[in-house]
């Protein structure tokens, strides 16, 4: 009888929990460019299911536009960094990654990657300081009583906000350099004997010497390379929280990690229950293409089409590099849709069309890819 009574009470509790009146309040600390695009897909689904979503943004934001997301609430805080300053830094980092890094040796390559990441880190810590030091802003967040904080792990501060607000924390992440966040922030075990280190360019089918090389990569990322200036972040978090702590200690308190890939696209490795693969979450039913684009795609015949884009941050390049790419694309039989926002290359072939923006989800519909 006691068991039946306990079961009945449990069912009543569950029915109350899943009722329409239990929708939650989600606070979001986003990151720019493609990270925001991936995050917004999650936010749109949360809104669709009745949750209240509030995105924290600042005056220097590049892609996060409140006017384009009417169903999402935005809380803006002022920062001394201007939008043009932020964009200039982003362009410089992309230029360095594109033109300087490919020429570098191993040690030079990763030292420059660290330099790029630390520059980004300086911007993020400035935004974070501007947010948490704004007493009126933080009071509004405290009074809102959010149920969960959702943040992109590559843009620090979400974990600090969750700690201040005493709120559960959920991360969204593709991967971090050397898997350092996943290991020291998430607790994942990634044995170098069969799990290739991120950015090592190795596979899970390694020879003995490749395993040795992978071990060296792991030691390098563990003891030398730092994605962010951890000493600075540790000190900052300790000052804000009023007690000694570290960036990774704060990160460890995350309740869940949403990994933006498919489990079968990743190399086999041990997982924890709070890591969930969400690959393909941004895929949606294809919409109708603009008429001029549809006509161009259909004119490809049996050869098909090629969609060429270098990501959300790269829409331009040097004239020399653009001409080399255009010349190569002109030699293939397929029709090419190229996301490019610079001067039209002199070597552009008749099979290539330039677009400032491409609806990739719609173009990748199998019917249109022929």
SULPE-V233859 format. One record per residue. N is the residue number from 0. SS is DSSP state (@ for helix, = for strand, . for the rest). PSI is psi as a letter, one per 30 degrees, with the letter a starting at -180 (none if undefined). BURIAL is 1 if it has 24 or more other ideal C-beta (glycine too) atoms within 12 Angstrom, else 0. Layout:
N/SS/PSI/BURIAL, N/SS/PSI/BURIAL
//
This chain:
0/./e/0, 1/@/e/0, 2/@/e/0, 3/@/e/0, 4/@/e/0, 5/@/e/0, 6/@/e/0, 7/@/e/0, 8/@/e/0, 9/@/e/0, 10/@/e/0, 11/@/e/0, 12/@/e/0, 13/@/e/0, 14/@/e/0, 15/@/e/0, 16/@/e/0, 17/./g/0, 18/./l/0, 19/@/f/0, 20/@/g/0, 21/@/g/0, 22/./k/0, 23/./l/1, 24/=/j/1, 25/=/k/1, 26/=/k/1, 27/=/k/1, 28/=/j/1, 29/./l/1, 30/./l/1, 31/./l/1, 32/./b/1, 33/@/f/1, 34/@/e/1, 35/@/e/1, 36/@/e/1, 37/@/e/1, 38/@/e/1, 39/@/e/1, 40/@/e/1, 41/@/e/1, 42/@/e/1, 43/@/e/1, 44/@/e/0, 45/@/e/1, 46/@/e/1, 47/@/e/0, 48/./g/0, 49/./g/0, 50/./l/1, 51/=/j/1, 52/=/k/1, 53/=/k/1, 54/=/k/1, 55/=/k/1, 56/=/l/1, 57/=/l/1, 58/./f/0, 59/./g/1, 60/./k/1, 61/./e/1, 62/./f/1, 63/./j/1, 64/./j/0, 65/@/f/0, 66/@/f/0, 67/@/g/0, 68/./i/1, 69/./f/0, 70/./f/0, 71/./k/1, 72/=/k/1, 73/=/k/1, 74/=/j/1, 75/=/k/0, 76/=/k/1, 77/./k/0, 78/./l/1, 79/./f/0, 80/./k/1, 81/./l/0, 82/@/e/0, 83/@/e/0, 84/@/e/0, 85/@/e/1, 86/@/e/0, 87/@/e/0, 88/@/e/1, 89/@/e/1, 90/@/e/1, 91/@/e/0, 92/@/e/1, 93/@/e/1, 94/@/e/0, 95/@/e/1, 96/@/e/1, 97/@/e/1, 98/@/f/0, 99/@/e/0, 100/@/e/0, 101/@/f/0, 102/@/f/0, 103/./l/0, 104/./l/0, 105/@/e/0, 106/@/e/0, 107/@/e/0, 108/@/e/1, 109/@/f/1, 110/@/e/0, 111/@/e/1, 112/@/e/1, 113/@/e/1, 114/@/e/1, 115/@/e/1, 116/@/e/1, 117/@/e/1, 118/@/e/1, 119/@/e/1, 120/@/e/1, 121/@/e/1, 122/@/e/1, 123/@/e/1, 124/@/f/1, 125/@/e/1, 126/@/e/1, 127/@/e/1, 128/@/e/1, 129/@/e/1, 130/@/e/1, 131/@/f/1, 132/./f/0, 133/./j/0, 134/@/e/0, 135/@/e/0, 136/@/e/1, 137/@/e/1, 138/@/e/0, 139/@/e/0, 140/@/e/1, 141/@/e/0, 142/@/f/0, 143/@/f/1, 144/./i/0, 145/./l/1, 146/./f/1, 147/=/l/1, 148/=/k/1, 149/=/k/1, 150/=/l/1, 151/=/k/1, 152/./f/1, 153/./f/1, 154/./i/1, 155/./l/1, 156/./f/1, 157/@/e/1, 158/@/e/1, 159/@/e/1, 160/@/e/1, 161/@/e/1, 162/@/e/1, 163/@/e/1, 164/@/f/1, 165/./h/0, 166/./k/1, 167/=/l/1, 168/=/k/1, 169/=/k/1, 170/=/k/1, 171/=/k/1, 172/=/k/1, 173/./d/1, 174/./l/1, 175/./l/1, 176/@/k/1, 177/@/g/1, 178/@/g/1, 179/@/e/1, 180/@/e/1, 181/@/e/1, 182/@/e/1, 183/@/f/1, 184/@/e/1, 185/./f/1, 186/./g/0, 187/./k/1, 188/./k/0, 189/./i/1, 190/./k/0, 191/./f/1, 192/./f/0, 193/./f/0, 194/./j/1, 195/./k/1, 196/./k/1, 197/./k/1, 198/./g/1, 199/./f/1, 200/./g/0, 201/./l/1, 202/./a/0, 203/./f/0, 204/./i/0, 205/./k/1, 206/./l/0, 207/@/e/0, 208/@/e/0, 209/@/e/0, 210/@/e/1, 211/@/e/0, 212/@/e/0, 213/@/e/1, 214/@/e/1, 215/@/e/1, 216/@/e/1, 217/@/e/1, 218/@/e/0, 219/@/e/1, 220/@/e/1, 221/@/e/0, 222/@/f/0, 223/./e/0, 224/./k/1, 225/./k/1, 226/./e/1, 227/./l/1, 228/./i/1, 229/@/e/1, 230/@/e/0, 231/@/e/0, 232/@/e/1, 233/@/e/1, 234/@/e/0, 235/@/e/1, 236/@/e/1, 237/@/e/0, 238/@/e/0, 239/@/e/1, 240/@/f/1, 241/./g/0, 242/./l/0, 243/./k/0, 244/./l/0, 245/./l/1, 246/@/e/1, 247/@/e/1, 248/@/e/0, 249/@/e/1, 250/@/e/1, 251/./f/1, 252/./f/1, 253/./k/1, 254/./f/1, 255/=/k/1, 256/=/k/1, 257/=/j/1, 258/=/k/1, 259/./i/1, 260/./l/1, 261/./k/0, 262/@/e/0, 263/@/f/0, 264/@/f/0, 265/./l/1, 266/./k/1, 267/./k/0, 268/./l/1, 269/./k/0, 270/./l/0, 271/./l/0, 272/./f/0, 273/./g/0, 274/=/k/1, 275/=/k/1, 276/=/k/0, 277/./g/1, 278/./k/0, 279/./g/0, 280/./f/1, 281/./f/1, 282/./k/0, 283/./l/0, 284/./k/0, 285/./k/0, 286/./l/0, 287/./k/0, 288/./l/1, 289/./k/0, 290/@/e/0, 291/@/e/0, 292/@/e/1, 293/@/e/1, 294/@/e/0, 295/@/e/1, 296/@/e/1, 297/@/f/0, 298/./f/0, 299/./f/1, 300/@/b/0, 301/@/f/0, 302/@/f/0, 303/./a/0, 304/=/l/1, 305/=/k/1, 306/=/j/1, 307/=/j/1, 308/./k/1, 309/./g/1, 310/./l/0, 311/./f/1, 312/./f/1, 313/./j/1, 314/./f/1, 315/./l/0, 316/./l/1, 317/./l/0, 318/@/e/0, 319/@/e/0, 320/@/e/0, 321/@/e/1, 322/@/e/0, 323/@/e/0, 324/@/e/1, 325/@/e/1, 326/@/e/0, 327/@/e/0, 328/@/f/1, 329/./f/0, 330/./f/0, 331/./l/0, 332/./f/0, 333/./l/1, 334/=/k/1, 335/=/k/1, 336/=/j/1, 337/=/k/1, 338/=/j/1, 339/./k/1, 340/./h/0, 341/./a/0, 342/./k/0, 343/./k/0, 344/./k/1, 345/./f/0, 346/./g/0, 347/./k/1, 348/./l/1, 349/./f/0, 350/./g/1, 351/=/k/1, 352/=/k/1, 353/=/k/1, 354/=/k/1, 355/./f/0, 356/./k/0, 357/./k/1, 358/./i/1, 359/@/e/1, 360/@/e/0, 361/@/e/1, 362/@/e/1, 363/./g/1, 364/./k/0, 365/./f/0, 366/./e/0, 367/./f/1, 368/./f/0, 369/./none/0
//
